[in-house]
Amino acid sequence: MMPKKNGLETLKEIRENPEYNNIPVLVVTSKSEEKTTAYKLGADDFISKPYNPEELKLRVFNHLRVKKFTDIMKTIKDNSDSSDTLSYLKEAVDIIDNSQKQLLNRLGGLAHENGYSNANSSKRLGEYAKILAYIYGLNSKNIDNLYYSMSIYDIGLIRIPKDKLKEDSKVFKTHPELGIEILKDIKETTLIDMAKKVILYHHENWDGSGYPYKIRGTEIPICAQIAGIVDFFDKLTIPRIYTKNVISPDEALEIILRERGGMFNPELVDIFKKHFDKFLEVKEKYY
């Protein structure tokens, strides 16, 4: 009912203009057919008339938060070698507000983009971890937190230029501590607490030969032990930017079995072997 141009025409023009097409658009309407049309044109959300003004304010706030987060992600991606990357990352994590798991996944997507060649890395690694954690006996809350922690366990890679991503280099081995620095000032929740443990300790080995602190055995949090074994399997079987050569899943399993009591907790290795078919299903589904 606007003059000259109605709301749907305005939405279409916004979405067709590269300068404006990432602006969130909320449609307030009482007509179901308008919702369908608006959805096809790219509307982000709908509120039915009559509406509660407070609900509208809350929806606007949430979409602006997501918009700001998306803008920060683009800034980080376009300026990945900038000295301001850490401040941008901290701002992005602050926007996440700890409970916004969807945004945590987006942040993880950027982290994986800097080190992984595969777009499904976050989902695949999360599913691997869920299987191992469930069979090991973690409770549902910890399993859920571990799943989302796997989105950002390698977040420190964002702070390392891609041309320096060499797995055995000193700078590469700083990525756990670079990652934990990003979450340093975030309010503690069970999710953030687990994410910090996974980020910092997923390269520690059962026999004390890992990094960054060379802790061993049960000193390593179980969530990080699980993250370590699924990360290792994934690295061997899926190409990453810093390690292109991959081997078959069966060959990877043989290496993991040889590292029983070395790199990995023997109990986790036994579970991984016994239920190997479940991990293969995840690999095929999210390759």
N, C-alpha and C positions, 0 to 999 in steps of 0.2 A: 504493500500500500504506500510505498515511498514514491515521491514524484520522479518522473523521468525514467527511473530505473528501479526495479523491485529488488528485494533481498536476494533472490536466487540468481538474478543477472549479475548482481554485485559480487556474489560469491564466485561465480564462474570467472569473472574478470580478475578477481584476486588470485585465483588458482592458476590462471593462464599467464600471469605476470611473474617472471623469475625473481623480481625484486621483492615481491610481497607474498609469494605462494607458501611461505612457511609460517605465516601469521595464523595463530589459532582462531577458528571461527566457531562460535556457538550460535545455534539457531533456536529462537524462541517461537514456538508455533503451537497451534491447537489442531492442525490438520495432518493426519498420518501420511497423506500422499506427498505433502511438502517435505516431510522427514525423509522419505524414500529418495526424492529428487535431490534434496540437499546432501544426503549421504553419498550419492553417486557423483555429485559435483565436488566432494571433498570436505564436507563439514566435519568438524572434530567432535562435536557434542550437541545434544539437544536438551531443551527444557520445555516441558509442556505447559501451556496456559490452562488455568491460572497458575502462576508460579510464585514461589516464596523468594522475596528479594534477597534474603540472607543466603539461600541456596545458590542463587545466581552469583552473588559475590564470591562464595566459596569456590564455585566452578571456575570463575574467571581467575581467581588466585591460583588454583591448581594448574590451569592451563598455562598461565604466565610462568609458573615455576618450571614446568616442562620445557617451555619455549626458551627460557634463560639457560637451562641445562643443555639443550640442543645447541644453542649458540656457542656456549663454552666449549662443547665437544668439537664443533667446527673450528673454533679458534685454536684449540690444542692440535688438531689434525693439520691445520694449515701452517702451524708454527711449531712443529714437533721438536725442533732443535733450539728453541728459544729458552733463555734463562728464566723466563716467566712461567714455564710449564708447570712447575710445582705449585705456584700460587693459583693458577687456573684449575689445577686438579683439586686442590683443597677447597676451592669455591664450589666446584662441581659436586664433591663429596658432601659438602655442607648442605647443598640443595637437596640431596637425596633424602636427608632427614631420617636416615636409618631405617625407616619402615617402608620406603618406596623401593621395593625390590625390582620393579620394572626398570627404574632408573639405574639401579645397581647393575642390571644386565647390560644396559646401554654403555655404561662406563667400562664394563668388562669387555664389551665388544670392541671398544677402542683399544684396550690393552692388548687383546688378542690380535687385532689388526696389525700391531707393531711387530709381532713376533711369529704369527701363524699365517699359513697360506690357505687355511680352510675357514669358511664363514660359519660353520656349525660348531666351532671349538668349545664355546661356553656351554652349549646344550649338551654336547657329547661328554665333556669332562664332568659336568654336573651329574649326568645320568650314571656314568661309571662310579662316581663317588657314592651316589645314593645306594647302588647295589651293594657295594662293599661295606658301607656303613650299616645298612640294614641287616645283612647277614652276620656281621660282627656283633651287632646287638645295641647299637646306639638308639636312643629314644627318638621319637618322631620330630621333636623340636630341634634336636641337634642335627638330625639328617637334613631337615629343611634348611637350617642355617649353613650346613656344609655345602649343600647344593648351590646356594647363592654365593657363598664364599669362593667357589670355584670360578665364578665369573671374573673375580678380580685377584686371584692368587698370584698372577704374574704382572700385576699392575705396574711394578717397578720398571718393566721393559719400556714403558712409555717414555721414561726419562733417559733412555739410552738411544742415541742415534742409530738408525738401522745399519749404517755401514760399520758400526762397532759391535754388532750383535754376533759375537763369536763365542761359542759355548764354553770354551776352556780359558777365555781371557779373564783377566782380573776385573775389568769393568763389568763384564757380564755377571760375575759372581757377586757384584754389589747390588743386584736388583731386588733381593729380599729386603735389604735395609732401605733402599730407595723407595720401595713400595710401602713399607711401614711408616715412613715419614709422612706420606700423603694422608694417612689416617690418624696421625698423632694427636690432633686437637679435637677429634670427633667425640661426641658424648658416647660413653660406653653403653652398649646394649649387648645382649647375648650374641646377636648377629655380628656386630662389629668386633667383639672380643674374639669370636672364632675366626673371623676374617683375618685379624691381625696375626693369630697363631699360624694360620695356613700360609699367609704371605711370608712370614719370617722364617718358618721352620720346614717348609716343604722340600728343601734340599738337604736337610740333615739326614744322616744314615744311621741305621740300627747299630752298626759297629763303631760309630764315632768318626767315620771318615768323611762326613759331609761338610757343608758350610751353611751359614757363616760362623757358627760357634762351636762346631765339632762336638755337640752333645750326642748322647747315645741312648739306646734302649728306651725305657719308659720315661726318660727325661723329655723325650719328644712327644708333644701332645698327639693323641690318637688321631685327631682330625688332620694334622699335618702328615702323619704317617700314611693315612689313606690317600691324601692328596699327592704325596710323593710317588706312590706306586702307580696310581692311575695316570699321573703326568708322565712317568717314565714309559709306560706302555704306549701312551698316545704319541709321545715323541718318536718312538721306534717305528710306529706304523702309519703315521700321518705326516706329510712334509710340513716343515716349518721354515721360516725365512732363514734361520741360522743353521738348520740341518736338513738338507734336501733329501739325503739318502735314507730310504726307509726299507724295512724288511717285512716279511710276512708275519701275521699274528702268531703263528705257531713258533716261528723263530724267536719272536719277542718273548713268548711264554718260556721258552727254554732258557733265555738269558735271565729272566726274573726268577726262575727256579734255582739257577746257579747262585743268585744273590740272596737266597734264603738264609737269614742270619748275618748277611753281609750288609747290603744296602737296606734290606727290608725285614720287617717283623715277620718271623716264621709263620705265625698264626694267620696274618693277612695273606701271605703267599699261598698258604694251603687253601684258604677260602677262594682266592683268585683262581687257582688251578681247578678246584672242584666245581666251580660255577663259571668256568671260562666261556661256555656257550652263551651265557647271558651278556657277557661283555662283547662278544662277537656280534650279537644281535644289535646292540647299541651302536657299534662301529658301522655296521652296514646301514642302519637307519639314518645316522647323522654324519655320514662321510662327506 
